[in-house]
Amino acid sequence: MQLMLSEPIASAPEPVAAPTLRLVPPLPQQQRLLAAPQPPTLPRRDPRPVAENFARGVAEVLVRARNIDQLRDLATFEVIRIIERAAGRQPVTSRRPVQPRLRSVRLGTPTVGVIEACAVVDGGVRTRAFAFRLEYARDRWRCTELQLG
């Protein structure tokens, strides 16, 4: 038994040279987009009312006129812990706590989206001062640092 081919076997094709890759420079509009740093999101809300409310809230928690849970949306977990520890050191009295009065709040802006503030609160018997830092993220201001005095 013999095997017969009706067509002749063709030789293998010659290998094709690999294409050369060349880098194409970005278009001028792409260069501007790549080179320009993206600005941080600009705050839409005025920080002064937030700073005043936070300062008043901290003072009220320290004299036990307010629950700490009411500040959870305005501060980070670490700041809440600082306030809880400070409030735990205050003596417990049976009389009604004196409502603290906010004397002043001063704001400074070191960078866009960051506010550093200091507040003076009159608590009746004692006047307290504290400093805090508000940062703007996810369309709201939050306290990220707190120093009680």
KOLVOVEX-166886 format. One record per residue (C-alpha): x, y, z; residue in three letters; residue number from 0; chain. Coordinates in steps of 0.25 Angstrom, whole numbers, plus 2048, in hexadecimal, padded with zeros to 3 digits. Layout:
<atoms>
@xx->X	yy->Y	zz->Z	resn->Ala	resi->NUM	chain->A
...
</atoms>
This chain:
<atoms>
@xx->800	yy->800	zz->800	resn->Met	resi->0	chain->A
@xx->805	yy->80D	zz->7FC	resn->Gln	resi->1	chain->A
@xx->801	yy->81B	zz->7FF	resn->Leu	resi->2	chain->A
@xx->800	yy->825	zz->7F4	resn->Met	resi->3	chain->A
@xx->7FE	yy->834	zz->7F5	resn->Leu	resi->4	chain->A
@xx->7F7	yy->83B	zz->7EB	resn->Ser	resi->5	chain->A
@xx->7FD	yy->848	zz->7EE	resn->Glu	resi->6	chain->A
@xx->80C	yy->84B	zz->7F0	resn->Pro	resi->7	chain->A
@xx->810	yy->84F	zz->7FE	resn->Ile	resi->8	chain->A
@xx->813	yy->85E	zz->7FF	resn->Ala	resi->9	chain->A
@xx->81E	yy->863	zz->807	resn->Ser	resi->10	chain->A
@xx->81C	yy->86A	zz->814	resn->Ala	resi->11	chain->A
@xx->81A	yy->879	zz->813	resn->Pro	resi->12	chain->A
@xx->826	yy->882	zz->816	resn->Glu	resi->13	chain->A
@xx->826	yy->888	zz->825	resn->Pro	resi->14	chain->A
@xx->821	yy->896	zz->825	resn->Val	resi->15	chain->A
@xx->829	yy->8A0	zz->82D	resn->Ala	resi->16	chain->A
@xx->823	yy->8A5	zz->83A	resn->Ala	resi->17	chain->A
@xx->81D	yy->8B3	zz->839	resn->Pro	resi->18	chain->A
@xx->826	yy->8BE	zz->83F	resn->Thr	resi->19	chain->A
@xx->81E	yy->8C5	zz->84A	resn->Leu	resi->20	chain->A
@xx->820	yy->8D4	zz->84B	resn->Arg	resi->21	chain->A
@xx->81C	yy->8DD	zz->856	resn->Leu	resi->22	chain->A
@xx->812	yy->8E8	zz->852	resn->Val	resi->23	chain->A
@xx->813	yy->8F5	zz->85A	resn->Pro	resi->24	chain->A
@xx->806	yy->8F9	zz->861	resn->Pro	resi->25	chain->A
@xx->7FD	yy->903	zz->85A	resn->Leu	resi->26	chain->A
@xx->7FF	yy->912	zz->85F	resn->Pro	resi->27	chain->A
@xx->7F1	yy->911	zz->867	resn->Gln	resi->28	chain->A
@xx->7F5	yy->904	zz->86D	resn->Gln	resi->29	chain->A
@xx->803	yy->90A	zz->872	resn->Gln	resi->30	chain->A
@xx->7FB	yy->915	zz->879	resn->Arg	resi->31	chain->A
@xx->7F2	yy->90B	zz->880	resn->Leu	resi->32	chain->A
@xx->7FD	yy->902	zz->884	resn->Leu	resi->33	chain->A
@xx->806	yy->90E	zz->889	resn->Ala	resi->34	chain->A
@xx->7FC	yy->916	zz->891	resn->Ala	resi->35	chain->A
@xx->7FA	yy->911	zz->89F	resn->Pro	resi->36	chain->A
@xx->7EB	yy->90F	zz->8A2	resn->Gln	resi->37	chain->A
@xx->7E6	yy->919	zz->8AC	resn->Pro	resi->38	chain->A
@xx->7E0	yy->914	zz->8B9	resn->Pro	resi->39	chain->A
@xx->7D1	yy->915	zz->8BA	resn->Thr	resi->40	chain->A
@xx->7CC	yy->922	zz->8BF	resn->Leu	resi->41	chain->A
@xx->7C4	yy->923	zz->8CB	resn->Pro	resi->42	chain->A
@xx->7B5	yy->927	zz->8C8	resn->Arg	resi->43	chain->A
@xx->7B1	yy->929	zz->8D6	resn->Arg	resi->44	chain->A
@xx->7B6	yy->935	zz->8DF	resn->Asp	resi->45	chain->A
@xx->7BF	yy->92F	zz->8EA	resn->Pro	resi->46	chain->A
@xx->7BC	yy->939	zz->8F5	resn->Arg	resi->47	chain->A
@xx->7AE	yy->934	zz->8F9	resn->Pro	resi->48	chain->A
@xx->7B4	yy->926	zz->8F9	resn->Val	resi->49	chain->A
@xx->7BF	yy->92A	zz->902	resn->Ala	resi->50	chain->A
@xx->7B6	yy->932	zz->90B	resn->Glu	resi->51	chain->A
@xx->7AD	yy->926	zz->90C	resn->Asn	resi->52	chain->A
@xx->7B8	yy->91C	zz->90F	resn->Phe	resi->53	chain->A
@xx->7BE	yy->925	zz->919	resn->Ala	resi->54	chain->A
@xx->7B1	yy->927	zz->920	resn->Arg	resi->55	chain->A
@xx->7AE	yy->918	zz->920	resn->Gly	resi->56	chain->A
@xx->7BC	yy->914	zz->926	resn->Val	resi->57	chain->A
@xx->7BA	yy->91E	zz->931	resn->Ala	resi->58	chain->A
@xx->7AC	yy->918	zz->934	resn->Glu	resi->59	chain->A
@xx->7B1	yy->90A	zz->934	resn->Val	resi->60	chain->A
@xx->7BC	yy->90E	zz->93E	resn->Leu	resi->61	chain->A
@xx->7B2	yy->913	zz->948	resn->Val	resi->62	chain->A
@xx->7A9	yy->907	zz->945	resn->Arg	resi->63	chain->A
@xx->79E	yy->910	zz->93F	resn->Ala	resi->64	chain->A
@xx->79E	yy->908	zz->932	resn->Arg	resi->65	chain->A
@xx->7A0	yy->8FA	zz->92D	resn->Asn	resi->66	chain->A
@xx->7AD	yy->8F7	zz->926	resn->Ile	resi->67	chain->A
@xx->7A5	yy->8EF	zz->91B	resn->Asp	resi->68	chain->A
@xx->7A0	yy->8FD	zz->916	resn->Gln	resi->69	chain->A
@xx->7AF	yy->900	zz->911	resn->Leu	resi->70	chain->A
@xx->7B1	yy->8F3	zz->90A	resn->Arg	resi->71	chain->A
@xx->7AE	yy->8F9	zz->8FC	resn->Asp	resi->72	chain->A
@xx->7B7	yy->905	zz->8FF	resn->Leu	resi->73	chain->A
@xx->7C4	yy->8FE	zz->903	resn->Ala	resi->74	chain->A
@xx->7CD	yy->8F2	zz->901	resn->Thr	resi->75	chain->A
@xx->7CD	yy->8E6	zz->90A	resn->Phe	resi->76	chain->A
@xx->7DA	yy->8EB	zz->910	resn->Glu	resi->77	chain->A
@xx->7D5	yy->8F8	zz->914	resn->Val	resi->78	chain->A
@xx->7C8	yy->8F2	zz->91A	resn->Ile	resi->79	chain->A
@xx->7D1	yy->8EA	zz->923	resn->Arg	resi->80	chain->A
@xx->7D9	yy->8F6	zz->927	resn->Ile	resi->81	chain->A
@xx->7CC	yy->8FD	zz->92B	resn->Ile	resi->82	chain->A
@xx->7C7	yy->8F0	zz->932	resn->Glu	resi->83	chain->A
@xx->7D3	yy->8EF	zz->93B	resn->Arg	resi->84	chain->A
@xx->7D3	yy->8FE	zz->93E	resn->Ala	resi->85	chain->A
@xx->7C4	yy->8FD	zz->942	resn->Ala	resi->86	chain->A
@xx->7C7	yy->8F1	zz->94A	resn->Gly	resi->87	chain->A
@xx->7D1	yy->8F9	zz->953	resn->Arg	resi->88	chain->A
@xx->7C7	yy->904	zz->956	resn->Gln	resi->89	chain->A
@xx->7C0	yy->902	zz->964	resn->Pro	resi->90	chain->A
@xx->7B1	yy->8FE	zz->964	resn->Val	resi->91	chain->A
@xx->7A8	yy->907	zz->96B	resn->Thr	resi->92	chain->A
@xx->79A	yy->905	zz->96F	resn->Ser	resi->93	chain->A
@xx->796	yy->913	zz->96B	resn->Arg	resi->94	chain->A
@xx->792	yy->917	zz->95D	resn->Arg	resi->95	chain->A
@xx->79E	yy->91B	zz->954	resn->Pro	resi->96	chain->A
@xx->7A1	yy->929	zz->950	resn->Val	resi->97	chain->A
@xx->79E	yy->92C	zz->942	resn->Gln	resi->98	chain->A
@xx->7AC	yy->930	zz->93C	resn->Pro	resi->99	chain->A
@xx->7AD	yy->93D	zz->934	resn->Arg	resi->100	chain->A
@xx->7B5	yy->93E	zz->928	resn->Leu	resi->101	chain->A
@xx->7BE	yy->94B	zz->92A	resn->Arg	resi->102	chain->A
@xx->7C6	yy->94A	zz->91D	resn->Ser	resi->103	chain->A
@xx->7CA	yy->942	zz->911	resn->Val	resi->104	chain->A
@xx->7D6	yy->945	zz->909	resn->Arg	resi->105	chain->A
@xx->7D8	yy->93F	zz->8FB	resn->Leu	resi->106	chain->A
@xx->7E5	yy->93D	zz->8F3	resn->Gly	resi->107	chain->A
@xx->7E7	yy->937	zz->8E5	resn->Thr	resi->108	chain->A
@xx->7F4	yy->930	zz->8E3	resn->Pro	resi->109	chain->A
@xx->7F0	yy->92A	zz->8D6	resn->Thr	resi->110	chain->A
@xx->7E4	yy->928	zz->8CD	resn->Val	resi->111	chain->A
@xx->7DA	yy->91F	zz->8D4	resn->Gly	resi->112	chain->A
@xx->7E0	yy->920	zz->8E2	resn->Val	resi->113	chain->A
@xx->7DC	yy->929	zz->8ED	resn->Ile	resi->114	chain->A
@xx->7E4	yy->92A	zz->8FA	resn->Glu	resi->115	chain->A
@xx->7DC	yy->931	zz->905	resn->Ala	resi->116	chain->A
@xx->7DD	yy->934	zz->914	resn->Cys	resi->117	chain->A
@xx->7D1	yy->937	zz->91D	resn->Ala	resi->118	chain->A
@xx->7CF	yy->93D	zz->92B	resn->Val	resi->119	chain->A
@xx->7C3	yy->938	zz->933	resn->Val	resi->120	chain->A
@xx->7BD	yy->93D	zz->940	resn->Asp	resi->121	chain->A
@xx->7B8	yy->932	zz->948	resn->Gly	resi->122	chain->A
@xx->7B4	yy->93B	zz->954	resn->Gly	resi->123	chain->A
@xx->7BE	yy->937	zz->95E	resn->Val	resi->124	chain->A
@xx->7C9	yy->934	zz->955	resn->Arg	resi->125	chain->A
@xx->7CD	yy->939	zz->947	resn->Thr	resi->126	chain->A
@xx->7D3	yy->92F	zz->93D	resn->Arg	resi->127	chain->A
@xx->7DB	yy->931	zz->930	resn->Ala	resi->128	chain->A
@xx->7DD	yy->926	zz->926	resn->Phe	resi->129	chain->A
@xx->7E3	yy->925	zz->918	resn->Ala	resi->130	chain->A
@xx->7DE	yy->91C	zz->90D	resn->Phe	resi->131	chain->A
@xx->7E0	yy->919	zz->8FE	resn->Arg	resi->132	chain->A
@xx->7D4	yy->918	zz->8F4	resn->Leu	resi->133	chain->A
@xx->7D6	yy->911	zz->8E7	resn->Glu	resi->134	chain->A
@xx->7CD	yy->911	zz->8DB	resn->Tyr	resi->135	chain->A
@xx->7CA	yy->904	zz->8D5	resn->Ala	resi->136	chain->A
@xx->7BE	yy->8FD	zz->8CE	resn->Arg	resi->137	chain->A
@xx->7B7	yy->90A	zz->8CE	resn->Asp	resi->138	chain->A
@xx->7B7	yy->90D	zz->8DD	resn->Arg	resi->139	chain->A
@xx->7C0	yy->912	zz->8E8	resn->Trp	resi->140	chain->A
@xx->7C6	yy->909	zz->8F2	resn->Arg	resi->141	chain->A
@xx->7CF	yy->90B	zz->8FE	resn->Cys	resi->142	chain->A
@xx->7DC	yy->903	zz->8FD	resn->Thr	resi->143	chain->A
@xx->7E4	yy->908	zz->908	resn->Glu	resi->144	chain->A
@xx->7E0	yy->90E	zz->916	resn->Leu	resi->145	chain->A
@xx->7E9	yy->914	zz->921	resn->Gln	resi->146	chain->A
@xx->7E2	yy->917	zz->92E	resn->Leu	resi->147	chain->A
@xx->7E7	yy->922	zz->937	resn->Gly	resi->148	chain->A
</atoms>
